[in-house]
Amino acid sequence: MTQMIAHYAISDYARFKPAFDADAEDRGNNSLSLLQLWREDNGNVWALFQVGDAKAARAYLDGAAGVFNSQAGVQGVDYHFVETA
C-alpha cells in the first residue's frame, strides 16, 4: 500500500484551505485520496494521501498541481511516497 506525505509551506491558511478543498476532484482523478490533513500553524500544513497509481500521482504533482500551488499560496512543498513496512 503506497501513501504520500506532503508538507506545504503556505502564505496563509485562510487562502490555502478553500483552494485545497476545491482541488479534491483533480487530486482524486490523479490517484490521490486524502486520508488526513493537519495544520501545524498558519504557514505549514501536512497531508496524508492514499496513492492508487504512483505514476499518475507523480505526473499530477509535476504538472497540474502547479496551478493549485499558485492559487493556494503555496510557497514550497515536499512530497514523500512511502509504503507500509
Phi and psi restraints in degrees (value plus and minus 20) as a CYANA .aco file:
   2 THR   PHI    -120.6   -80.6
   2 THR   PSI     116.1   156.1
   3 GLN   PHI    -150.6  -110.6
   3 GLN   PSI     144.7   184.7
   4 MET   PHI    -151.4  -111.4
   4 MET   PSI     111.6   151.6
   5 ILE   PHI    -124.5   -84.5
   5 ILE   PSI     108.5   148.5
   6 ALA   PHI    -142.2  -102.2
   6 ALA   PSI     118.1   158.1
   7 HIS   PHI    -136.7   -96.7
   7 HIS   PSI     102.4   142.4
   8 TYR   PHI    -128.2   -88.2
   8 TYR   PSI     102.9   142.9
   9 ALA   PHI    -112.2   -72.2
   9 ALA   PSI      99.6   139.6
  10 ILE   PHI    -144.3  -104.3
  10 ILE   PSI     140.3   180.3
  11 SER   PHI    -101.0   -61.0
  11 SER   PSI     -52.3   -12.3
  12 ASP   PHI    -184.9  -144.9
  12 ASP   PSI     107.1   147.1
  13 TYR   PHI     -82.5   -42.5
  13 TYR   PSI     -57.7   -17.7
  14 ALA   PHI     -83.0   -43.0
  14 ALA   PSI     -46.8    -6.8
  15 ARG   PHI    -103.7   -63.7
  15 ARG   PSI     -60.3   -20.3
  16 PHE   PHI     -85.3   -45.3
  16 PHE   PSI     -70.4   -30.4
  17 LYS   PHI     -80.2   -40.2
  17 LYS   PSI     -67.3   -27.3
  18 PRO   PHI     -82.8   -42.8
  18 PRO   PSI     -57.5   -17.5
  19 ALA   PHI     -87.9   -47.9
  19 ALA   PSI     -58.7   -18.7
  20 PHE   PHI     -82.7   -42.7
  20 PHE   PSI     -65.8   -25.8
  21 ASP   PHI     -83.3   -43.3
  21 ASP   PSI     -60.2   -20.2
  22 ALA   PHI     -87.5   -47.5
  22 ALA   PSI     -43.3    -3.3
  23 ASP   PHI    -106.7   -66.7
  23 ASP   PSI     -20.6    19.4
  24 ALA   PHI     -77.6   -37.6
  24 ALA   PSI     -61.4   -21.4
  25 GLU   PHI     -85.3   -45.3
  25 GLU   PSI     -63.7   -23.7
  26 ASP   PHI     -81.4   -41.4
  26 ASP   PSI     -64.2   -24.2
  27 ARG   PHI     -81.0   -41.0
  27 ARG   PSI     -64.3   -24.3
  28 GLY   PHI     -81.9   -41.9
  28 GLY   PSI     -58.9   -18.9
  29 ASN   PHI     -88.8   -48.8
  29 ASN   PSI     -32.0     8.0
  30 ASN   PHI    -138.6   -98.6
  30 ASN   PSI      11.6    51.6
  31 SER   PHI      53.0    93.0
  31 SER   PSI       0.2    40.2
  32 LEU   PHI    -135.6   -95.6
  32 LEU   PSI      99.6   139.6
  33 SER   PHI    -136.7   -96.7
  33 SER   PSI     102.2   142.2
  34 LEU   PHI     -88.0   -48.0
  34 LEU   PSI     108.4   148.4
  35 LEU   PHI    -121.8   -81.8
  35 LEU   PSI     -58.3   -18.3
  36 GLN   PHI    -178.6  -138.6
  36 GLN   PSI     123.6   163.6
  37 LEU   PHI    -147.4  -107.4
  37 LEU   PSI     110.9   150.9
  38 TRP   PHI    -143.3  -103.3
  38 TRP   PSI     118.2   158.2
  39 ARG   PHI    -124.8   -84.8
  39 ARG   PSI      94.6   134.6
  40 GLU   PHI     -98.6   -58.6
  40 GLU   PSI     -66.9   -26.9
  41 ASP   PHI    -183.3  -143.3
  41 ASP   PSI    -189.4  -149.4
  42 ASN   PHI     -87.5   -47.5
  42 ASN   PSI     -33.2     6.8
  43 GLY   PHI    -136.4   -96.4
  43 GLY   PSI     -18.3    21.7
  44 ASN   PHI    -162.2  -122.2
  44 ASN   PSI     109.1   149.1
  45 VAL   PHI    -152.1  -112.1
  45 VAL   PSI     120.7   160.7
  46 TRP   PHI    -137.7   -97.7
  46 TRP   PSI     124.3   164.3
  47 ALA   PHI    -158.1  -118.1
  47 ALA   PSI     125.7   165.7
  48 LEU   PHI    -138.0   -98.0
  48 LEU   PSI     105.3   145.3
  49 PHE   PHI    -140.7  -100.7
  49 PHE   PSI     126.0   166.0
  50 GLN   PHI    -104.8   -64.8
  50 GLN   PSI     116.0   156.0
  51 VAL   PHI    -133.1   -93.1
  51 VAL   PSI      97.8   137.8
  52 GLY   PHI    -103.0   -63.0
  52 GLY   PSI     -58.0   -18.0
  53 ASP   PHI    -162.7  -122.7
  53 ASP   PSI      83.2   123.2
  54 ALA   PHI     -80.9   -40.9
  54 ALA   PSI     -56.6   -16.6
  55 LYS   PHI     -83.9   -43.9
  55 LYS   PSI     -65.7   -25.7
  56 ALA   PHI     -84.8   -44.8
  56 ALA   PSI     -61.2   -21.2
  57 ALA   PHI     -83.5   -43.5
  57 ALA   PSI     -63.9   -23.9
  58 ARG   PHI     -84.6   -44.6
  58 ARG   PSI     -59.4   -19.4
  59 ALA   PHI     -81.7   -41.7
  59 ALA   PSI     -62.2   -22.2
  60 TYR   PHI     -81.5   -41.5
  60 TYR   PSI     -67.3   -27.3
  61 LEU   PHI     -84.3   -44.3
  61 LEU   PSI     -52.3   -12.3
  62 ASP   PHI    -101.4   -61.4
  62 ASP   PSI     -32.2     7.8
  63 GLY   PHI    -148.5  -108.5
  63 GLY   PSI    -109.6   -69.6
  64 ALA   PHI     -80.1   -40.1
  64 ALA   PSI     -47.7    -7.7
  65 ALA   PHI     -82.4   -42.4
  65 ALA   PSI     -40.9    -0.9
  66 GLY   PHI     -81.5   -41.5
  66 GLY   PSI     -55.1   -15.1
  67 VAL   PHI     -84.8   -44.8
  67 VAL   PSI     -67.7   -27.7
  68 PHE   PHI     -77.0   -37.0
  68 PHE   PSI     -67.7   -27.7
  69 ASN   PHI     -76.4   -36.4
  69 ASN   PSI     -63.2   -23.2
  70 SER   PHI     -89.6   -49.6
  70 SER   PSI     -57.9   -17.9
  71 GLN   PHI     -90.6   -50.6
  71 GLN   PSI     -51.6   -11.6
  72 ALA   PHI    -111.6   -71.6
  72 ALA   PSI     -22.3    17.7
  73 GLY   PHI      53.5    93.5
  73 GLY   PSI       9.6    49.6
  74 VAL   PHI     -95.6   -55.6
  74 VAL   PSI     103.6   143.6
  75 GLN   PHI    -115.4   -75.4
  75 GLN   PSI     -41.7    -1.7
  76 GLY   PHI    -188.5  -148.5
  76 GLY   PSI     129.9   169.9
  77 VAL   PHI    -166.5  -126.5
  77 VAL   PSI     120.9   160.9
  78 ASP   PHI    -143.8  -103.8
  78 ASP   PSI     111.6   151.6
  79 TYR   PHI    -137.4   -97.4
  79 TYR   PSI     117.8   157.8
  80 HIS   PHI    -152.4  -112.4
  80 HIS   PSI      98.0   138.0
  81 PHE   PHI    -107.8   -67.8
  81 PHE   PSI     107.8   147.8
  82 VAL   PHI    -152.1  -112.1
  82 VAL   PSI     136.4   176.4
  83 GLU   PHI    -144.6  -104.6
  83 GLU   PSI     128.4   168.4
  84 THR   PHI     -80.6   -40.6
  84 THR   PSI     110.7   150.7
